[in-house]
Amino acid sequence: MTLIKSISGIRGTIGGSIGDNLTPIDAVKFASAYGTFIKNNNPKKDKIKIIIGRDARISGKMISSLVANTLVGLGIDVVDLGLSTTPTVEVAVPLEKADGGIILTASHNPKQWNALKLLNEKGEFLNGEDGAKILEIAESDNLTFAEVDDLGTYKKNKKYLKKHIKEVLKLDLVDVKAIKKANFKVVVDGVNSTGGIFIPALLKKLNVECVELYCEPNGEFPHNPEPLKENLTDIAGLVVKEKADLGIVVDPDVDRLALISEDGSMFGEEYTLVACADYVLGRLGGGNTVSNLSSSRALRDVTEKHGGTYTASAVGEVNVVIKMKETNTVIGGEGNGGIIYPASHYGRDSLVGVALFLSHLAHKKMSCKELRDSYPSYFMSKNKIQLTPQINVDEILEKMASTYKNEDVNTIDGVKIDFADEWIHLRKSNTEPIIRIYTEAKSQQKADDLAVRFIKEIEEIIK
């Protein structure tokens, strides 16, 4: 079964059986539930407006047509941005004074996947309560469509490439003049999706020389689209060959940003946020930050260096955003390369991340590798334990929390145990019987050893 229903939307593989995969019927069903939810939230409005946009997946045009026409059938006006990015749709919703938005993307998943990601009227992901209501509507089939005279309208808006870039460039801390003066040369891997359109267009406005790699938005991903080290050998080699200052990699919907140093080494997804936070906090004279529990301790170190307070949230963008608002955070995000900069909007945005990072690099007047080496060095290990469905994962996590109760233990999302020089985060999956195990330490060996130690302890509990 590859249809996953969650509070933030629905995703699955294209084709197959209804209810088991993301078939046309399922796309219509969940678009109908979302549109009905938005209408129910705005009972006094004559017309509802929803923004949609998609990445370059092969199935994108089909799914987009199904979703758009379903919303029109509900009496909702649709503004279609076409080939777009997740952050672009997030920016467009409030600018267009819309009532919601749908991004058609499965993010870093392979090409056979697609998804409906759902936004509220602020252009932010729905919270758990709202997501649950939509799932309830979808299962109830309590849907009423518009009569012919009340059908919604459909129009395309292709101006948001320029509008999004304009919004990024007018941010106070994006130093356009300094970036232009630096004469950067950059290699961009757009994984043949919309990052191949948007990132080069942004760099052109900044007078950055751009060498394009896999920037044809045809949806044929040339490698696993998740921007991890093992998937980025081509761009690492090209950065060195082109004698570029750095490499920029985004996932298919452009909300995750990974960087390559000039010698072809990974700057590290975890350190994208660290570097951008260092720049923002330095320019503002301090401030608070937030990332999720599975993100690097380096963000805490940088935040405290600038006199600010770091707070950890539960995993998930919506949880990060909630915590950011609670703590009046100036920058936050997730360790997977997701930059959330409230001065722009409350969503992960690689365009904002690129502009802030290049501003930082221009001001520092050092190479990408030198900048990376200036930060505290931590190493992560990511593992999982496969369980049988009969095993009670909650009991295992409770046992681990009790065993290490004299350490710094956080249980807002699974169990995170902070030791003096390392930490481990244990989380149960919402979709399969596994425990995810994240560790971080001051060497790769120590991170790996910590993971092995806890895997053995959990296996003993299971016995």
KEZAMI-461578 format. One record per residue (C-alpha): x, y, z. Coordinates in steps of 0.2 Angstrom, whole numbers, plus 5000, padded with zeros to 4 digits. Each point is the difference from the previous one (the first is absolute). Example, Ala and Ser with C-alpha at 12.3 -4.5 7.8 and 13.67 -1.06 7.14 Angstrom:
# KEZAMI-461578
506249785039 500650174997 
# end
This chain:
# KEZAMI-461578
500050005000 500850164994 498650135004 500550105016 498750115008 500650125012 499550175008 501150094988 499249924984 500049844990 501449924990 500249844991 500649924984 499150034984 498949864993 499449845008 498549975010 498850135007 500450035019 501749914998 500950134989 499850184994 498749964986 499050144991 498549955012 501150035015 500650164994 498250064997 499449935017 501350105010 499950164989 498149995003 500349985019 501250145001 498950124990 498549965011 501050035015 500550174994 498250044995 499449955017 501350115008 499450154990 498149985000 499650194997 501250014985 499150014983 501649934991 501549905006 501750024992 501349865001 501850014992 500849854993 501749964993 501049854996 501849934998 500649924984 499549825003 499449904985 498349985009 499850185005 499050074985 498749865002 499950025019 499950194998 498649994988 499049885011 500250115015 499650164991 498549944992 499349925016 500250175009 499150084986 498649875002 499950065018 499750184995 501850055004 501050124990 501749934996 501650094996 501349884992 501850055001 500549854989 501849945002 500450085017 500849965017 499349975017 500650165007 499450104985 498249935003 500250055019 500550174995 498650024987 498649955012 500050165011 500650114985 498449954990 498950015016 499549824997 499249885012 501249864998 501249914989 500549834993 501849954995 500049854989 501749925004 500749855009 501550105006 501649895000 499149844995 500449914984 499150044984 498649875002 499350095015 498950165001 499150095013 498850145005 500750115013 498750115008 500250185006 498950125010 499650184996 501750065007 500949894987 500549885015 499849815002 498449955009 500149965018 499649825007 498250055004 499650074983 500849854991 499049885010 498450094995 500549984982 500349825002 498349985008 499150094986 500949894987 499449845009 498250065002 499750044982 498950145007 500450114984 498850124991 500650074983 499550174992 498650014987 500450064983 499850195003 501049995016 501649914993 501650085004 501250084988 501849944995 501450114994 501949994998 501250125008 501849984994 500650165009 500649925016 501749954994 500450185000 498950055014 500849875012 501850054995 499550195003 499449965017 501649915004 501150144994 499150145010 500349915016 501150125011 501449875004 500249944982 501550114994 499850014981 501450124998 501249895010 499649844990 500250094984 501650075005 500749825005 499849944982 499549825006 500049854988 498849875005 499549834993 498149965002 499249825001 498150034998 499749814999 499050034983 498650085010 499550185004 501650055009 500849994983 498950154995 499950105016 501849995008 500950054983 498750154998 500450065018 501949984997 499850104984 499350155009 501449995012 501350004986 500649835005 500849894986 499049855000 500549834993 498449894998 499949825003 498449904999 499050164998 498849944986 498349995009 499449844992 499749905016 501349864995 501150015016 501849964995 500349935018 499149975016 499350175003 500350015018 501550125002 501149885010 501949984998 499849834991 498950074987 501150154996 501649934992 499750084983 499850185006 501549985012 501149954986 499350154989 500350135013 501949955001 500149994981 499250174997 501050075014 498450075007 499850085017 498749885006 498649894994 498150025003 498949855001 498150005003 498749875001 498549994987 498950135009 501550115005 499750015019 501649905005 501750084996 501749915000 501650084996 501749934993 501650085005 501350054986 501049855003 498549884997 499749965018 498350025008 499750155009 498649905008 498150015000 500150035019 501150154998 499050094987 498950065014 501550035012 500850114988 498550104995 499650025019 501850065004 499850134986 498250065006 500550005019 501650094996 499150144990 498650025013 501149995015 499249845007 498349925000 499249835003 500049844989 499049844999 500449844991 499249825003 500749885012 500949904986 501050154995 501950045003 500550075017 501150124990 498550124998 499950015019 501850045001 499950144987 498450075008 500850015017 501650084993 498950144994 499150015017 498449934995 499049855006 499849844990 498449895002 499649834993 498349954992 499249844996 500549934982 498950084986 500050174992 498350055008 500749965017 501650104997 498950154994 498949995016 501550005011 500850144990 498550115003 499949965018 501850055003 500150154989 501349924989 501050094987 500549854990 499749825001 499749844990 500549824999 501749914998 499549934983 500550174992 498350095004 500250185003 498550095008 500250195001 498550095007 500550174993 499549914983 498749875005 499849855011 500549874988 501649914995 500750104985 501549964991 500050164990 500150105017 501349885005 501150024985 499950195001 500450005019 501549884998 500750104985 499950165010 500949915015 501349944989 500350174991 500250085017 501149875007 501250014986 500549825002 499849844990 498549895002 501149875008 500850125012 498350065005 499549825004 501649975010 499650155011 498549915007 499949875014 500349834992 498749875004 499649834991 498449924999 499449824998 498349954994 499349825003 498449915003 499449845008 498749894991 498749945012 498649884998 498250075001 499749925017 501450095009 499450155010 501250144995 499350125013 500549885014 501849994993 500250194999 499350025018 501249875006 501550094992 499450175008 499949925017 501749914998 500850174996 499050115011 501550085009 500650074983 499250144990 498549914993 498750084988 498449914996 499050124990 500349894984 500649835004 501550005012 501550114998 501549985013 501350135001 501749955007 501450125002 500849984983 498749904990 498249964999 498849874994 498250024993 498849854999 498350034991 498749874994 499450024982 498250044997 499949904985 501049845003 500649895015 501750075002 501050115013 501050134992 501750045008 500950164998 501750035009 501250145000 501850015007 501750084997 500649874989 499149884988 500749855009 499250065016 498350044992 500049824992 500549925017 498750095009 498749944988 500649825001 500050015019 498250055001 499449884986 500749865011 499150075015 498450004991 500249834994 500349945018 498350085005 499149924985 500749825006 
# end
